[in-house]
Amino acid sequence: WVNQWDFGNSEHNPWIVKGDHAYSIKHHTSNTCEFCIYQSTWYCVNAPLDSLCLYEWHHYAGTFDGEILKAYIDGQLAAIDTLADIQFIALSEHAVNLGRDSENTDRLFMGQIDEAMIYNVVLTDEQIMQLYNIKSAVMNERNVANAFRLQQNYPNPFNPVTTISYTIPATLPVTLRVYDMLGKEVQTIVDEKQTIGRHSVSFDGSFLPSGIYFYKIQAGDLLTEMKKMVLMK
């Protein structure tokens, strides 16, 4: 299971990798789940990913039976290729790594990995679907609980104090700023790195005149949302 926070820092962003000359399952910058094996050269299958899969838990798997290479996303077969005269995956002195490549240490993954497993038998399509189904309800609950969300301030209208609550899906740098109707920033409420989950802050508008204001949150580089609130004195 993988919860990816960004699309990584290189062409290959590893989830499970045994060096650079054995096998790997990873995110590729073509926005695919790439499962590869090595035997004199790389043999890979690429399964397209939804561009909206950031900050969500998804199940990825790959199998090779000596002839057929398969990649799965959320229990479903997503890519397949038949290889001739391969049979074995090359041996490698490098250890299996999660979220990094011990042979190419500049390749890093940003996110979370849970229940990473390597089997010494080839799982069937049905077995992979069973693995996905067993955990999918739990992971879906995590996705809901940790979704990026900016809530409406309460009370609204307010005088002069209101509470703003929000949820972030990972530990990220967060800014929360208030703007007037002309787009001028009137206060920065939050400007710090915060942990995953729900947060609440108070805003005191006693120094401002009555009117409509906007509060905007930005978490990391990709997540932003804005809402309107009314100060009534």
N, C-alpha and C positions, 0 to 999 in steps of 0.2 A: 504494500500500500504506500502511495506517494502523495504528499501534499506539497506541491511546488509553489514557491513564492515568487520566482521570476524565471526568465528563460536562460539564466546562466551566463557564464563569463567566457565561453568558448564555443566552438562548433559542436563539441561533444560535452554534454553535461551529465555525468554518471549517476546512476542509481545503484546498480550492482555491477562491479567491474573486477575482473581478475587480470590486472595489468593491461597491456595493450596487445597481447598476443595469445589470448585464450578465448574469453567470452565476455560479453557485456550486454546489459540492457540499460538504456539511457534515453534522455531527451536529446534530439538533434535539432540544430537551428533551422532546419527545414520545417520545424514544428511537427515532428513525428516522434512516435515511440519507436526506437530502433533497437532491434535484437540482433546481435551479431555473434558469429563464431569464427575462430581463426584456424586455418590449416594451410600454411604457406602464403595465403592471402585471406583477406576478410570476405566473409559471406554474410549478407545482411538482409533482413526484411524490415520495411518501414511502414508503420501504421499511422495515418493522419490523426492529429490531436485537435480537439476543439480549442480554439484560441481563448475560450473563456474558462479553461480548466485551472487557472491559477487560483490558489487559496482554497482548493477543494481536494478532498481525498478521492483518489482513484486507484483501481487495482490494475497492475500491469504484470504480464507473465510472458515467458518465452519457453518453447520446447524444441528439442532437436533429437530425432530418433536414429541418426546415422544417415538419413536420407532427406527428411522433410523438416524444414525450418518454419516455425510458426510464432506469431506474436498475437497476444490477446490484450484487450482493453475492457475492463469491467466485465470479465467473464465471457466476452464475445470474441470469437476468432476474427482478427482484424487484418492480418497479412499472412501470406503463406508462399513458400517457394520450395521447389524440389531440386535438390542438389545431387550431382552425379559424382560417385567415387570419392566421397569425403569420409564418411563413416566415423571418424574420430575427431575430437577437438584437440588442438595442440596443447601440450603441457606447458606450464609457465611457473617460474620460480617466484613470481610475485603473488602476494597474498590477496585474497578476496577483500575488497574495500566497499564500504557503503558511502555514497555521496562524494567520493573522490577516486582518483586513479593514481595508484601508487607508482606507476611507471611514468605518468604525465601529471605531475603534481600541480600544474597550473589549471587543470580541469576540475572545477568545483561545482557542486550542486547546492542550491539555496532552498531549503525547505525542510520537510520532515519525512521520515521513512519509518514504517511500522510493519512488524511481522514479515521481515525479509526472510525468504526460505529458498534453499537449494536442495533439490531432490536427486537421488541416484537412480531414479526410474523416470520414465516419460509419462507425465500425467495426460489423461485423455481430455477431450473437450468437456465431457460431463464432469470430471473431477475438478477442473479449473472453474467451471461455473459453480460447483458446490462450494469451493473455497471462497469465491466472491460472495455468494448468497449468505454464507454463515456470518460474514462481517459487515455486509453492506448496510444493514439497518443501523448498526453502531456508528459506522463512519458517516452515514447520512445525518445522524443526530449531531455529530461533531461539525459537519458542514453548516448545519443550521445554527448551532450554538456559536460558531466562530465566524459567521459571515460578516462582511463589512457592512455596517449599518450606522447611519446618523439618525437619531430620533428627534421628533418634534420637542422643542423645549417645553418645560412645564413649571409654573403655569404660563399660559399664553392667551391673551395679553398678560403682562406682568408689571409690577411696580414695587420696588425697583430691582428685585432679585429674582432670577429664574435659574432653573437647573437644565443643563444640556447633557444628554447621555449618548454614548456611541459604543460600538463594538468593532474591534479590529481583529483580523484573522491571523495575525502573527506579531512577533515582537518587531516593531517598526518605529522609525522617527515620525512623530505626529505633530502637526500644527493645527490649532483651532483659532480662527480669527473672526472678529466682528467688523462688519462694514456698514456704512450708512447708505442712503438711497443713491448717492453720487458715486459709490464705489470706493470711497475713502476709508481706509482702515482706521477704526477707532480704538481697537484694543486687541492684543494677542493674549488669549486665555491660556493656551498650551503651546509649548515649543520644546519638546523633549522626546527621548526614546521611551516608548511604553510597551508593556508586555501584552501578550495575546489576551483577548477577552473584553469584558464590558468595563467602561469607565464613565464616571459622572463628574462634572465640574459645575461650579456656580458662577454666574455672571451677574455683576452688580452694575446696573445702568444708572445709578444715582447721579452721575456726572453728565448725563446726556439728556437732551430734550425729548419730549414725547415724539413718537414717530415709528416708522417701519425700518427695521434693521435686518441684516442678513448675517448668518454665521456659516462659515465654511471650514470643513475639515479636509486635511490632506494627510494620508498615511502612506509613507514610502513615495515612490515615483509614479505609481499607477492609479492609486485609489483617491478619489476626491468626491465630495458631495456638498451641497449647499442647501440651506433652508431659511425661511423667512420667520421673523418674530416681531411682535408689536409691543413697544414700550408705551404705557399709558399712565400718565401722572394726573 
